[in-house]
């Protein structure tokens, strides 16, 4: 059941990694994969780290649409 709870975050990180992969940015792709692996760590700091990364990823997806 824990896997089902983490599935949206995992899919979001993989989609964000694909976004960077399409642009040829290898370091953010590696970070997204590392953060996906961090979902397996049952610690509070890992959850906060993934949440912060997903928040920055959301800003990355919104940025071109609002002209920032």
mmCIF file of the N, C-alpha and C atoms, coordinates in Angstrom:
data_MODEL
# 
_entry.id   MODEL 
# 
loop_
_atom_site.group_PDB 
_atom_site.id 
_atom_site.type_symbol 
_atom_site.label_atom_id 
_atom_site.label_alt_id 
_atom_site.label_comp_id 
_atom_site.label_asym_id 
_atom_site.label_entity_id 
_atom_site.label_seq_id 
_atom_site.pdbx_PDB_ins_code 
_atom_site.Cartn_x 
_atom_site.Cartn_y 
_atom_site.Cartn_z 
_atom_site.occupancy 
_atom_site.B_iso_or_equiv 
_atom_site.pdbx_formal_charge 
_atom_site.auth_seq_id 
_atom_site.auth_comp_id 
_atom_site.auth_asym_id 
_atom_site.auth_atom_id 
_atom_site.pdbx_PDB_model_num 
ATOM 1   N N  . UNK A 1 1  ? 0.800  -1.198 0.000   1.00 0.00 ? 1  UNK A N  1 
ATOM 2   C CA . UNK A 1 1  ? 0.000  0.000  0.000   1.00 0.00 ? 1  UNK A CA 1 
ATOM 3   C C  . UNK A 1 1  ? 0.848  1.269  0.000   1.00 0.00 ? 1  UNK A C  1 
ATOM 4   N N  . UNK A 1 2  ? 2.041  1.176  0.580   1.00 0.00 ? 2  UNK A N  1 
ATOM 5   C CA . UNK A 1 2  ? 2.925  2.341  0.589   1.00 0.00 ? 2  UNK A CA 1 
ATOM 6   C C  . UNK A 1 2  ? 3.317  2.702  -0.842  1.00 0.00 ? 2  UNK A C  1 
ATOM 7   N N  . UNK A 1 3  ? 3.513  1.679  -1.667  1.00 0.00 ? 3  UNK A N  1 
ATOM 8   C CA . UNK A 1 3  ? 3.879  1.937  -3.065  1.00 0.00 ? 3  UNK A CA 1 
ATOM 9   C C  . UNK A 1 3  ? 2.802  2.757  -3.773  1.00 0.00 ? 3  UNK A C  1 
ATOM 10  N N  . UNK A 1 4  ? 1.551  2.451  -3.511  1.00 0.00 ? 4  UNK A N  1 
ATOM 11  C CA . UNK A 1 4  ? 0.466  3.200  -4.147  1.00 0.00 ? 4  UNK A CA 1 
ATOM 12  C C  . UNK A 1 4  ? 0.433  4.650  -3.675  1.00 0.00 ? 4  UNK A C  1 
ATOM 13  N N  . UNK A 1 5  ? 0.813  4.879  -2.419  1.00 0.00 ? 5  UNK A N  1 
ATOM 14  C CA . UNK A 1 5  ? 0.863  6.241  -1.899  1.00 0.00 ? 5  UNK A CA 1 
ATOM 15  C C  . UNK A 1 5  ? 2.014  7.032  -2.528  1.00 0.00 ? 5  UNK A C  1 
ATOM 16  N N  . UNK A 1 6  ? 3.116  6.352  -2.856  1.00 0.00 ? 6  UNK A N  1 
ATOM 17  C CA . UNK A 1 6  ? 4.281  7.026  -3.431  1.00 0.00 ? 6  UNK A CA 1 
ATOM 18  C C  . UNK A 1 6  ? 4.239  7.088  -4.955  1.00 0.00 ? 6  UNK A C  1 
ATOM 19  N N  . UNK A 1 7  ? 3.310  6.388  -5.566  1.00 0.00 ? 7  UNK A N  1 
ATOM 20  C CA . UNK A 1 7  ? 3.247  6.321  -7.023  1.00 0.00 ? 7  UNK A CA 1 
ATOM 21  C C  . UNK A 1 7  ? 3.083  7.681  -7.701  1.00 0.00 ? 7  UNK A C  1 
ATOM 22  N N  . UNK A 1 8  ? 2.223  8.596  -7.222  1.00 0.00 ? 8  UNK A N  1 
ATOM 23  C CA . UNK A 1 8  ? 2.127  9.915  -7.874  1.00 0.00 ? 8  UNK A CA 1 
ATOM 24  C C  . UNK A 1 8  ? 3.450  10.690 -7.847  1.00 0.00 ? 8  UNK A C  1 
ATOM 25  N N  . UNK A 1 9  ? 4.150  10.640 -6.721  1.00 0.00 ? 9  UNK A N  1 
ATOM 26  C CA . UNK A 1 9  ? 5.436  11.336 -6.630  1.00 0.00 ? 9  UNK A CA 1 
ATOM 27  C C  . UNK A 1 9  ? 6.456  10.704 -7.562  1.00 0.00 ? 9  UNK A C  1 
ATOM 28  N N  . UNK A 1 10 ? 6.462  9.380  -7.632  1.00 0.00 ? 10 UNK A N  1 
ATOM 29  C CA . UNK A 1 10 ? 7.394  8.681  -8.518  1.00 0.00 ? 10 UNK A CA 1 
ATOM 30  C C  . UNK A 1 10 ? 7.128  9.034  -9.977  1.00 0.00 ? 10 UNK A C  1 
ATOM 31  N N  . UNK A 1 11 ? 5.878  9.005  -10.373 1.00 0.00 ? 11 UNK A N  1 
ATOM 32  C CA . UNK A 1 11 ? 5.539  9.349  -11.759 1.00 0.00 ? 11 UNK A CA 1 
ATOM 33  C C  . UNK A 1 11 ? 5.860  10.809 -12.072 1.00 0.00 ? 11 UNK A C  1 
ATOM 34  N N  . UNK A 1 12 ? 5.647  11.682 -11.113 1.00 0.00 ? 12 UNK A N  1 
ATOM 35  C CA . UNK A 1 12 ? 5.983  13.097 -11.315 1.00 0.00 ? 12 UNK A CA 1 
ATOM 36  C C  . UNK A 1 12 ? 7.481  13.294 -11.489 1.00 0.00 ? 12 UNK A C  1 
ATOM 37  N N  . UNK A 1 13 ? 8.278  12.596 -10.693 1.00 0.00 ? 13 UNK A N  1 
ATOM 38  C CA . UNK A 1 13 ? 9.735  12.712 -10.822 1.00 0.00 ? 13 UNK A CA 1 
ATOM 39  C C  . UNK A 1 13 ? 10.219 12.146 -12.154 1.00 0.00 ? 13 UNK A C  1 
ATOM 40  N N  . UNK A 1 14 ? 9.633  11.043 -12.584 1.00 0.00 ? 14 UNK A N  1 
ATOM 41  C CA . UNK A 1 14 ? 10.032 10.473 -13.867 1.00 0.00 ? 14 UNK A CA 1 
ATOM 42  C C  . UNK A 1 14 ? 9.622  11.372 -15.031 1.00 0.00 ? 14 UNK A C  1 
ATOM 43  N N  . UNK A 1 15 ? 8.463  11.999 -14.927 1.00 0.00 ? 15 UNK A N  1 
ATOM 44  C CA . UNK A 1 15 ? 8.028  12.940 -15.965 1.00 0.00 ? 15 UNK A CA 1 
ATOM 45  C C  . UNK A 1 15 ? 8.930  14.162 -15.989 1.00 0.00 ? 15 UNK A C  1 
ATOM 46  N N  . UNK A 1 16 ? 9.301  14.653 -14.817 1.00 0.00 ? 16 UNK A N  1 
ATOM 47  C CA . UNK A 1 16 ? 10.222 15.789 -14.749 1.00 0.00 ? 16 UNK A CA 1 
ATOM 48  C C  . UNK A 1 16 ? 11.580 15.412 -15.337 1.00 0.00 ? 16 UNK A C  1 
ATOM 49  N N  . UNK A 1 17 ? 12.044 14.209 -15.055 1.00 0.00 ? 17 UNK A N  1 
ATOM 50  C CA . UNK A 1 17 ? 13.297 13.742 -15.636 1.00 0.00 ? 17 UNK A CA 1 
ATOM 51  C C  . UNK A 1 17 ? 13.218 13.642 -17.148 1.00 0.00 ? 17 UNK A C  1 
ATOM 52  N N  . UNK A 1 18 ? 12.078 13.191 -17.664 1.00 0.00 ? 18 UNK A N  1 
ATOM 53  C CA . UNK A 1 18 ? 11.898 13.122 -19.115 1.00 0.00 ? 18 UNK A CA 1 
ATOM 54  C C  . UNK A 1 18 ? 11.892 14.516 -19.735 1.00 0.00 ? 18 UNK A C  1 
ATOM 55  N N  . UNK A 1 19 ? 11.346 15.482 -19.010 1.00 0.00 ? 19 UNK A N  1 
ATOM 56  C CA . UNK A 1 19 ? 11.344 16.874 -19.477 1.00 0.00 ? 19 UNK A CA 1 
ATOM 57  C C  . UNK A 1 19 ? 12.784 17.369 -19.652 1.00 0.00 ? 19 UNK A C  1 
ATOM 58  N N  . UNK A 1 20 ? 13.617 17.098 -18.658 1.00 0.00 ? 20 UNK A N  1 
ATOM 59  C CA . UNK A 1 20 ? 15.014 17.518 -18.749 1.00 0.00 ? 20 UNK A CA 1 
ATOM 60  C C  . UNK A 1 20 ? 15.793 16.697 -19.770 1.00 0.00 ? 20 UNK A C  1 
ATOM 61  N N  . UNK A 1 21 ? 15.463 15.428 -19.900 1.00 0.00 ? 21 UNK A N  1 
ATOM 62  C CA . UNK A 1 21 ? 16.148 14.571 -20.868 1.00 0.00 ? 21 UNK A CA 1 
ATOM 63  C C  . UNK A 1 21 ? 15.905 15.063 -22.289 1.00 0.00 ? 21 UNK A C  1 
ATOM 64  N N  . UNK A 1 22 ? 14.703 15.520 -22.558 1.00 0.00 ? 22 UNK A N  1 
ATOM 65  C CA . UNK A 1 22 ? 14.380 16.030 -23.891 1.00 0.00 ? 22 UNK A CA 1 
ATOM 66  C C  . UNK A 1 22 ? 15.220 17.266 -24.231 1.00 0.00 ? 22 UNK A C  1 
ATOM 67  N N  . UNK A 1 23 ? 15.554 18.048 -23.211 1.00 0.00 ? 23 UNK A N  1 
ATOM 68  C CA . UNK A 1 23 ? 16.389 19.222 -23.419 1.00 0.00 ? 23 UNK A CA 1 
ATOM 69  C C  . UNK A 1 23 ? 17.884 18.918 -23.402 1.00 0.00 ? 23 UNK A C  1 
ATOM 70  N N  . UNK A 1 24 ? 18.237 17.682 -23.092 1.00 0.00 ? 24 UNK A N  1 
ATOM 71  C CA . UNK A 1 24 ? 19.649 17.312 -23.073 1.00 0.00 ? 24 UNK A CA 1 
ATOM 72  C C  . UNK A 1 24 ? 20.370 17.720 -21.802 1.00 0.00 ? 24 UNK A C  1 
ATOM 73  N N  . UNK A 1 25 ? 19.642 17.960 -20.731 1.00 0.00 ? 25 UNK A N  1 
ATOM 74  C CA . UNK A 1 25 ? 20.235 18.369 -19.455 1.00 0.00 ? 25 UNK A CA 1 
ATOM 75  C C  . UNK A 1 25 ? 20.401 17.129 -18.577 1.00 0.00 ? 25 UNK A C  1 
ATOM 76  N N  . UNK A 1 26 ? 21.613 16.592 -18.545 1.00 0.00 ? 26 UNK A N  1 
ATOM 77  C CA . UNK A 1 26 ? 21.856 15.303 -17.907 1.00 0.00 ? 26 UNK A CA 1 
ATOM 78  C C  . UNK A 1 26 ? 21.927 15.378 -16.398 1.00 0.00 ? 26 UNK A C  1 
ATOM 79  N N  . UNK A 1 27 ? 22.409 16.467 -15.845 1.00 0.00 ? 27 UNK A N  1 
ATOM 80  C CA . UNK A 1 27 ? 22.515 16.567 -14.385 1.00 0.00 ? 27 UNK A CA 1 
ATOM 81  C C  . UNK A 1 27 ? 21.140 16.576 -13.724 1.00 0.00 ? 27 UNK A C  1 
ATOM 82  N N  . UNK A 1 28 ? 20.180 17.384 -14.205 1.00 0.00 ? 28 UNK A N  1 
ATOM 83  C CA . UNK A 1 28 ? 18.846 17.310 -13.598 1.00 0.00 ? 28 UNK A CA 1 
ATOM 84  C C  . UNK A 1 28 ? 18.170 15.945 -13.790 1.00 0.00 ? 28 UNK A C  1 
ATOM 85  N N  . UNK A 1 29 ? 18.474 15.267 -14.894 1.00 0.00 ? 29 UNK A N  1 
ATOM 86  C CA . UNK A 1 29 ? 17.927 13.923 -15.099 1.00 0.00 ? 29 UNK A CA 1 
ATOM 87  C C  . UNK A 1 29 ? 18.455 12.989 -14.012 1.00 0.00 ? 29 UNK A C  1 
ATOM 88  N N  . UNK A 1 30 ? 19.744 13.063 -13.746 1.00 0.00 ? 30 UNK A N  1 
ATOM 89  C CA . UNK A 1 30 ? 20.337 12.220 -12.702 1.00 0.00 ? 30 UNK A CA 1 
ATOM 90  C C  . UNK A 1 30 ? 19.771 12.573 -11.326 1.00 0.00 ? 30 UNK A C  1 
ATOM 91  N N  . UNK A 1 31 ? 19.540 13.852 -11.075 1.00 0.00 ? 31 UNK A N  1 
ATOM 92  C CA . UNK A 1 31 ? 18.947 14.263 -9.798  1.00 0.00 ? 31 UNK A CA 1 
ATOM 93  C C  . UNK A 1 31 ? 17.528 13.732 -9.644  1.00 0.00 ? 31 UNK A C  1 
ATOM 94  N N  . UNK A 1 32 ? 16.759 13.767 -10.715 1.00 0.00 ? 32 UNK A N  1 
ATOM 95  C CA . UNK A 1 32 ? 15.395 13.230 -10.660 1.00 0.00 ? 32 UNK A CA 1 
ATOM 96  C C  . UNK A 1 32 ? 15.409 11.735 -10.379 1.00 0.00 ? 32 UNK A C  1 
ATOM 97  N N  . UNK A 1 33 ? 16.331 11.014 -10.985 1.00 0.00 ? 33 UNK A N  1 
ATOM 98  C CA . UNK A 1 33 ? 16.432 9.580  -10.720 1.00 0.00 ? 33 UNK A CA 1 
ATOM 99  C C  . UNK A 1 33 ? 16.884 9.308  -9.285  1.00 0.00 ? 33 UNK A C  1 
ATOM 100 N N  . UNK A 1 34 ? 17.796 10.138 -8.787  1.00 0.00 ? 34 UNK A N  1 
ATOM 101 C CA . UNK A 1 34 ? 18.248 9.973  -7.403  1.00 0.00 ? 34 UNK A CA 1 
ATOM 102 C C  . UNK A 1 34 ? 17.115 10.282 -6.429  1.00 0.00 ? 34 UNK A C  1 
ATOM 103 N N  . UNK A 1 35 ? 16.321 11.279 -6.745  1.00 0.00 ? 35 UNK A N  1 
ATOM 104 C CA . UNK A 1 35 ? 15.182 11.602 -5.883  1.00 0.00 ? 35 UNK A CA 1 
ATOM 105 C C  . UNK A 1 35 ? 14.124 10.511 -5.935  1.00 0.00 ? 35 UNK A C  1 
ATOM 106 N N  . UNK A 1 36 ? 13.976 9.882  -7.094  1.00 0.00 ? 36 UNK A N  1 
ATOM 107 C CA . UNK A 1 36 ? 13.046 8.755  -7.189  1.00 0.00 ? 36 UNK A CA 1 
ATOM 108 C C  . UNK A 1 36 ? 13.529 7.609  -6.298  1.00 0.00 ? 36 UNK A C  1 
ATOM 109 N N  . UNK A 1 37 ? 14.827 7.402  -6.250  1.00 0.00 ? 37 UNK A N  1 
ATOM 110 C CA . UNK A 1 37 ? 15.381 6.377  -5.363  1.00 0.00 ? 37 UNK A CA 1 
ATOM 111 C C  . UNK A 1 37 ? 15.237 6.780  -3.899  1.00 0.00 ? 37 UNK A C  1 
ATOM 112 N N  . UNK A 1 38 ? 15.261 8.091  -3.638  1.00 0.00 ? 38 UNK A N  1 
ATOM 113 C CA . UNK A 1 38 ? 15.121 8.581  -2.263  1.00 0.00 ? 38 UNK A CA 1 
ATOM 114 C C  . UNK A 1 38 ? 13.725 8.321  -1.706  1.00 0.00 ? 38 UNK A C  1 
ATOM 115 N N  . UNK A 1 39 ? 12.776 8.042  -2.576  1.00 0.00 ? 39 UNK A N  1 
ATOM 116 C CA . UNK A 1 39 ? 11.436 7.709  -2.089  1.00 0.00 ? 39 UNK A CA 1 
ATOM 117 C C  . UNK A 1 39 ? 11.433 6.424  -1.273  1.00 0.00 ? 39 UNK A C  1 
ATOM 118 N N  . UNK A 1 40 ? 12.446 5.597  -1.455  1.00 0.00 ? 40 UNK A N  1 
ATOM 119 C CA . UNK A 1 40 ? 12.536 4.335  -0.715  1.00 0.00 ? 40 UNK A CA 1 
ATOM 120 C C  . UNK A 1 40 ? 13.100 4.528  0.695   1.00 0.00 ? 40 UNK A C  1 
ATOM 121 N N  . UNK A 1 41 ? 13.567 5.721  1.005   1.00 0.00 ? 41 UNK A N  1 
ATOM 122 C CA . UNK A 1 41 ? 14.147 5.997  2.326   1.00 0.00 ? 41 UNK A CA 1 
ATOM 123 C C  . UNK A 1 41 ? 13.021 6.470  3.255   1.00 0.00 ? 41 UNK A C  1 
ATOM 124 N N  . UNK A 1 42 ? 12.748 5.719  4.293   1.00 0.00 ? 42 UNK A N  1 
ATOM 125 C CA . UNK A 1 42 ? 11.639 6.086  5.185   1.00 0.00 ? 42 UNK A CA 1 
ATOM 126 C C  . UNK A 1 42 ? 12.056 7.092  6.264   1.00 0.00 ? 42 UNK A C  1 
ATOM 127 N N  . UNK A 1 43 ? 12.548 8.232  5.844   1.00 0.00 ? 43 UNK A N  1 
ATOM 128 C CA . UNK A 1 43 ? 12.973 9.281  6.780   1.00 0.00 ? 43 UNK A CA 1 
ATOM 129 C C  . UNK A 1 43 ? 12.271 10.583 6.416   1.00 0.00 ? 43 UNK A C  1 
ATOM 130 N N  . UNK A 1 44 ? 12.092 11.430 7.397   1.00 0.00 ? 44 UNK A N  1 
ATOM 131 C CA . UNK A 1 44 ? 11.400 12.708 7.197   1.00 0.00 ? 44 UNK A CA 1 
ATOM 132 C C  . UNK A 1 44 ? 12.167 13.604 6.232   1.00 0.00 ? 44 UNK A C  1 
ATOM 133 N N  . UNK A 1 45 ? 13.491 13.648 6.353   1.00 0.00 ? 45 UNK A N  1 
ATOM 134 C CA . UNK A 1 45 ? 14.287 14.526 5.494   1.00 0.00 ? 45 UNK A CA 1 
ATOM 135 C C  . UNK A 1 45 ? 14.171 14.124 4.033   1.00 0.00 ? 45 UNK A C  1 
ATOM 136 N N  . UNK A 1 46 ? 14.025 12.836 3.760   1.00 0.00 ? 46 UNK A N  1 
ATOM 137 C CA . UNK A 1 46 ? 13.887 12.380 2.377   1.00 0.00 ? 46 UNK A CA 1 
ATOM 138 C C  . UNK A 1 46 ? 12.555 12.835 1.802   1.00 0.00 ? 46 UNK A C  1 
ATOM 139 N N  . UNK A 1 47 ? 11.510 12.769 2.608   1.00 0.00 ? 47 UNK A N  1 
ATOM 140 C CA . UNK A 1 47 ? 10.194 13.216 2.150   1.00 0.00 ? 47 UNK A CA 1 
ATOM 141 C C  . UNK A 1 47 ? 10.195 14.720 1.881   1.00 0.00 ? 47 UNK A C  1 
ATOM 142 N N  . UNK A 1 48 ? 10.825 15.482 2.758   1.00 0.00 ? 48 UNK A N  1 
ATOM 143 C CA . UNK A 1 48 ? 10.894 16.939 2.563   1.00 0.00 ? 48 UNK A CA 1 
ATOM 144 C C  . UNK A 1 48 ? 11.719 17.273 1.324   1.00 0.00 ? 48 UNK A C  1 
ATOM 145 N N  . UNK A 1 49 ? 12.792 16.549 1.107   1.00 0.00 ? 49 UNK A N  1 
ATOM 146 C CA . UNK A 1 49 ? 13.637 16.767 -0.065  1.00 0.00 ? 49 UNK A CA 1 
ATOM 147 C C  . UNK A 1 49 ? 12.862 16.510 -1.362  1.00 0.00 ? 49 UNK A C  1 
ATOM 148 N N  . UNK A 1 50 ? 12.112 15.420 -1.399  1.00 0.00 ? 50 UNK A N  1 
ATOM 149 C CA . UNK A 1 50 ? 11.329 15.096 -2.592  1.00 0.00 ? 50 UNK A CA 1 
ATOM 150 C C  . UNK A 1 50 ? 10.219 16.130 -2.795  1.00 0.00 ? 50 UNK A C  1 
ATOM 151 N N  . UNK A 1 51 ? 9.577  16.553 -1.722  1.00 0.00 ? 51 UNK A N  1 
ATOM 152 C CA . UNK A 1 51 ? 8.532  17.568 -1.828  1.00 0.00 ? 51 UNK A CA 1 
ATOM 153 C C  . UNK A 1 51 ? 9.076  18.878 -2.376  1.00 0.00 ? 51 UNK A C  1 
ATOM 154 N N  . UNK A 1 52 ? 10.242 19.288 -1.902  1.00 0.00 ? 52 UNK A N  1 
ATOM 155 C CA . UNK A 1 52 ? 10.856 20.524 -2.388  1.00 0.00 ? 52 UNK A CA 1 
ATOM 156 C C  . UNK A 1 52 ? 11.213 20.402 -3.866  1.00 0.00 ? 52 UNK A C  1 
ATOM 157 N N  . UNK A 1 53 ? 11.729 19.257 -4.260  1.00 0.00 ? 53 UNK A N  1 
ATOM 158 C CA . UNK A 1 53 ? 12.077 19.050 -5.665  1.00 0.00 ? 53 UNK A CA 1 
ATOM 159 C C  . UNK A 1 53 ? 10.834 19.074 -6.552  1.00 0.00 ? 53 UNK A C  1 
ATOM 160 N N  . UNK A 1 54 ? 9.754  18.480 -6.089  1.00 0.00 ? 54 UNK A N  1 
ATOM 161 C CA . UNK A 1 54 ? 8.522  18.502 -6.873  1.00 0.00 ? 54 UNK A CA 1 
ATOM 162 C C  . UNK A 1 54 ? 7.930  19.902 -6.956  1.00 0.00 ? 54 UNK A C  1 
ATOM 163 N N  . UNK A 1 55 ? 8.097  20.687 -5.909  1.00 0.00 ? 55 UNK A N  1 
ATOM 164 C CA . UNK A 1 55 ? 7.643  22.081 -5.949  1.00 0.00 ? 55 UNK A CA 1 
ATOM 165 C C  . UNK A 1 55 ? 8.447  22.881 -6.968  1.00 0.00 ? 55 UNK A C  1 
ATOM 166 N N  . UNK A 1 56 ? 9.765  22.670 -6.994  1.00 0.00 ? 56 UNK A N  1 
ATOM 167 C CA . UNK A 1 56 ? 10.600 23.342 -7.996  1.00 0.00 ? 56 UNK A CA 1 
ATOM 168 C C  . UNK A 1 56 ? 10.277 22.838 -9.403  1.00 0.00 ? 56 UNK A C  1 
ATOM 169 N N  . UNK A 1 57 ? 9.963  21.561 -9.520  1.00 0.00 ? 57 UNK A N  1 
ATOM 170 C CA . UNK A 1 57 ? 9.566  21.005 -10.811 1.00 0.00 ? 57 UNK A CA 1 
ATOM 171 C C  . UNK A 1 57 ? 8.269  21.607 -11.312 1.00 0.00 ? 57 UNK A C  1 
ATOM 172 N N  . UNK A 1 58 ? 7.329  21.835 -10.404 1.00 0.00 ? 58 UNK A N  1 
ATOM 173 C CA . UNK A 1 58 ? 6.075  22.486 -10.787 1.00 0.00 ? 58 UNK A CA 1 
ATOM 174 C C  . UNK A 1 58 ? 6.342  23.909 -11.269 1.00 0.00 ? 58 UNK A C  1 
ATOM 175 N N  . UNK A 1 59 ? 7.254  24.599 -10.599 1.00 0.00 ? 59 UNK A N  1 
ATOM 176 C CA . UNK A 1 59 ? 7.612  25.950 -11.037 1.00 0.00 ? 59 UNK A CA 1 
ATOM 177 C C  . UNK A 1 59 ? 8.261  25.916 -12.420 1.00 0.00 ? 59 UNK A C  1 
ATOM 178 N N  . UNK A 1 60 ? 9.042  24.887 -12.691 1.00 0.00 ? 60 UNK A N  1 
ATOM 179 C CA . UNK A 1 60 ? 9.678  24.744 -14.009 1.00 0.00 ? 60 UNK A CA 1 
ATOM 180 C C  . UNK A 1 60 ? 8.629  24.554 -15.097 1.00 0.00 ? 60 UNK A C  1 
ATOM 181 N N  . UNK A 1 61 ? 7.569  23.806 -14.803 1.00 0.00 ? 61 UNK A N  1 
ATOM 182 C CA . UNK A 1 61 ? 6.530  23.572 -15.802 1.00 0.00 ? 61 UNK A CA 1 
ATOM 183 C C  . UNK A 1 61 ? 5.636  24.794 -15.993 1.00 0.00 ? 61 UNK A C  1 
ATOM 184 N N  . UNK A 1 62 ? 5.463  25.593 -14.943 1.00 0.00 ? 62 UNK A N  1 
ATOM 185 C CA . UNK A 1 62 ? 4.595  26.771 -15.021 1.00 0.00 ? 62 UNK A CA 1 
ATOM 186 C C  . UNK A 1 62 ? 5.324  27.954 -15.664 1.00 0.00 ? 62 UNK A C  1 
ATOM 187 N N  . UNK A 1 63 ? 6.623  28.049 -15.439 1.00 0.00 ? 63 UNK A N  1 
ATOM 188 C CA . UNK A 1 63 ? 7.419  29.207 -15.872 1.00 0.00 ? 63 UNK A CA 1 
ATOM 189 C C  . UNK A 1 63 ? 7.219  29.572 -17.339 1.00 0.00 ? 63 UNK A C  1 
ATOM 190 N N  . UNK A 1 64 ? 7.302  28.668 -18.300 1.00 0.00 ? 64 UNK A N  1 
ATOM 191 C CA . UNK A 1 64 ? 7.140  29.086 -19.701 1.00 0.00 ? 64 UNK A CA 1 
ATOM 192 C C  . UNK A 1 64 ? 5.720  29.528 -20.041 1.00 0.00 ? 64 UNK A C  1 
ATOM 193 N N  . UNK A 1 65 ? 4.747  29.071 -19.281 1.00 0.00 ? 65 UNK A N  1 
ATOM 194 C CA . UNK A 1 65 ? 3.372  29.384 -19.594 1.00 0.00 ? 65 UNK A CA 1 
ATOM 195 C C  . UNK A 1 65 ? 2.936  30.761 -19.094 1.00 0.00 ? 65 UNK A C  1 
ATOM 196 N N  . UNK A 1 66 ? 3.631  31.287 -18.094 1.00 0.00 ? 66 UNK A N  1 
ATOM 197 C CA . UNK A 1 66 ? 3.261  32.603 -17.561 1.00 0.00 ? 66 UNK A CA 1 
ATOM 198 C C  . UNK A 1 66 ? 4.256  33.673 -17.976 1.00 0.00 ? 66 UNK A C  1 
ATOM 199 N N  . UNK A 1 67 ? 5.285  33.309 -18.697 1.00 0.00 ? 67 UNK A N  1 
ATOM 200 C CA . UNK A 1 67 ? 6.231  34.276 -19.241 1.00 0.00 ? 67 UNK A CA 1 
ATOM 201 C C  . UNK A 1 67 ? 7.234  34.819 -18.251 1.00 0.00 ? 67 UNK A C  1 
ATOM 202 N N  . UNK A 1 68 ? 7.648  34.030 -17.268 1.00 0.00 ? 68 UNK A N  1 
ATOM 203 C CA . UNK A 1 68 ? 8.646  34.495 -16.304 1.00 0.00 ? 68 UNK A CA 1 
ATOM 204 C C  . UNK A 1 68 ? 10.034 34.354 -16.863 1.00 0.00 ? 68 UNK A C  1 
# 
